[in-house]
């Protein structure tokens, strides 16, 4: 009788651990896929709208991509294709392929 109780506890704990890990894995995968799609949306918009050395603010990017300003700032800072202006136009973003790097 005592071994049945211990077996039940082990089976319950194992099932709970597997379920927890599965939920964590699905949530992580969802966040990564969402980030890829949002990063692509920002990159495509910024590449088309920073032509001619135009730098764009976080607010403008957020408005046109329907993302929050915090999310846009996070995505732009993480992307290797997007550059942050540190010169006269401090705090603006530009796509590396569309802007003149010397105008930072």
N, C-alpha and C positions, 0 to 999 in steps of 0.2 A: 504494500500500500504506500509506503513511504517513497519508494522509487518512482511510482506513478506521479506523485506530487512534484518530485524533483524534475522528472521528464517534462511535465507540463510547464514548469517554470522555465526550463531551458528552451523549449519550443516557443513559448511566448516571448521570451527575451530575444531569441534569434529572429523571429518574425518581425518584432518591433524594430530591431536594428536594421534589418533588410529594408523594411518600409521607410524608415527614416533616411537611409542612404539613397534610396530611390527618389524620394521627394527632393532631397538636396540636389541630386544629379539633374533631375528634370528642371528645377528652378535655375540652376547654374547654366544649363544649356539654353534655356529660354532667354536669360539675360545676355548671353554671348551673341545669340542670333539677333536679338533686338538691337544690340550695340552695333553689329555689322551693318544692318539695314539703315539705322539712323546715321551712322558715320558715312555711309555711301550717299545718303540724301544730302547731307551737309557738304560733302566733297563735290558732288555734281553741281549743286546750286552755286557754291562759292567759285568753282572753276569757271562757270559761265558768267558770273557777275562780278568778278574782280579783274576783268580784262582791262588792259591799258594802265596797269599800276594802281587800280582802285582798291582801297582797303575798305573792309566792311566791319561794322560794329556787331557786337554780340546780339544786340537787340534787333537789328535788321535781319540777321541770319535767323534768329529765333522766330521772327514774324513770318518770314517766307517759308520756313521749313516746318512750321507748326510744332515747334519744340520749346521747352522752357529755356530761359536764358542760362540757368545753371547747367542744364544738360548740354546746351550748345558750347558753353565754355569748357566743360569737361571733354566733350568730343573733339573740339578743336585743339585743345592742349595735348590730347593723346595721339592725334593723327600726325603722321610723318609728312603728309602732303600739304599741311596747312602751317603757315608761319604767322607768328605774332609780331606785330610791328612794335618796335621799341624806341623809335625815333620821335619825330614831331607828332606823328599820329599814334601816340602810345595807346595801347589797349584795343587796337583794331586787328582784324584777321585778313589774310590773303592767301590764295592758293599758290603754291610755289611755282607752278607752271605758268601762271597768268600774270604774276607781278614781277616787277624789277627788284631784285634782291637789294640793290644799292639804295633804294628809296625807303629803307626801313626807318 
